Amino acid sequence: AGYWSSKHRGDRLEVHEILRNKKVQQAGIGTGNRVKGNPSIALSPKNHDAVHLQENALRRALGLGPNDMLKNGKLEIRLMSQAIYNSLVRTGKISIDQLRIARRMSEKWAKSKGCY
């Protein structure tokens, strides 16, 4: 079910895109908090925070601020996949297969929108 589906009300999970909406919107695709169709994963607030901590650490290591985007969607997907791997796969919260599926879906969507 989609993120805005009534099936998700009250599930206490947060949505996390593999390709951040900021990058998608920089490419001229969509507006607002969510870009329709952009693949995402559902995370507990604690796990969502852990991913963002890793994402920010990876951006800092590249000399970027938390909202500074890389030059293309492909690099953004790689960075976010690494953040998810570091924070969730290594700790056993999700499997490598779950991450691969999410990454592949995001890559396919980004290619279809011309923002890969």
C-alpha positions in Angstrom: 0.0 0.0 0.0 1.2 3.5 -0.7 2.5 5.8 2.0 -0.7 7.9 2.2 -2.9 4.8 2.4 -5.2 4.4 5.4 -3.5 1.0 6.0 -0.5 2.9 7.3 -2.2 5.2 9.7 -1.1 4.6 13.3 1.7 2.2 12.3 4.3 4.5 13.9 6.6 4.1 11.0 8.3 6.8 9.0 9.0 6.9 5.3 12.5 7.1 4.0 13.4 7.6 0.3 16.6 6.1 -1.1 16.8 9.0 -3.5 16.0 12.1 -1.4 13.1 14.2 -2.6 15.4 17.3 -2.5 17.5 15.8 -5.3 14.5 14.7 -7.3 13.1 18.2 -7.0 16.4 19.8 -8.0 16.0 17.7 -11.2 12.6 19.4 -11.7 10.5 16.5 -10.8 7.6 17.0 -8.3 7.1 19.3 -5.4 6.2 19.1 -1.7 7.2 16.6 1.0 6.8 13.5 -1.1 7.3 13.0 -4.8 4.7 10.5 -6.1 6.2 7.2 -7.0 9.7 7.8 -5.4 10.4 4.4 -3.8 10.9 4.4 0.0 11.2 2.1 3.0 9.3 2.2 6.2 11.4 2.6 9.3 10.9 3.0 13.0 11.7 6.6 14.2 14.9 5.2 15.9 16.1 3.4 12.8 15.2 6.5 10.6 17.3 8.7 12.9 20.2 6.2 12.7 20.1 6.3 8.8 20.2 10.1 8.9 23.1 10.1 11.3 25.1 7.9 8.9 24.0 9.9 5.9 25.2 13.1 7.5 28.5 11.5 8.5 29.1 10.3 4.9 28.2 13.8 3.6 30.6 15.4 6.1 33.4 13.1 5.0 32.8 14.4 1.5 32.9 18.0 2.7 29.2 18.5 2.3 26.5 19.7 4.6 23.4 17.7 5.5 21.4 19.2 2.7 24.1 19.5 0.1 23.3 17.1 -2.8 25.8 15.2 -4.9 25.9 15.9 -8.7 23.5 13.2 -9.8 20.9 10.7 -8.6 23.2 7.7 -9.1 25.7 9.1 -6.5 22.9 10.1 -4.1 21.4 6.5 -4.3 24.9 5.1 -3.6 25.4 7.4 -0.6 22.0 6.6 0.9 22.5 2.9 0.3 25.8 3.1 2.2 24.1 4.9 5.0 21.4 2.3 5.2 24.0 -0.5 5.0 26.1 1.0 7.8 23.2 1.7 10.1 20.7 -1.1 9.5 22.3 -4.0 7.6 25.4 -4.2 9.7 23.3 -4.1 12.9 20.9 -6.8 11.6 17.9 -4.5 11.5 17.3 -5.3 7.8 18.8 -7.8 5.4 21.2 -7.0 2.5 18.5 -8.4 0.2 16.0 -5.8 1.5 18.5 -3.0 0.8 19.2 -4.4 -2.7 15.5 -4.5 -3.5 15.0 -0.9 -2.3 18.1 0.3 -4.2 17.1 -1.4 -7.4 13.6 0.1 -7.2 15.0 3.5 -6.6 17.5 3.2 -9.5 14.8 2.1 -11.9 12.5 4.9 -10.9 15.3 7.5 -11.1 16.2 6.3 -14.6 12.6 6.5 -15.7 12.4 10.1 -14.5 15.7 11.1 -16.0 17.3 11.9 -12.7 19.8 9.1 -12.4 
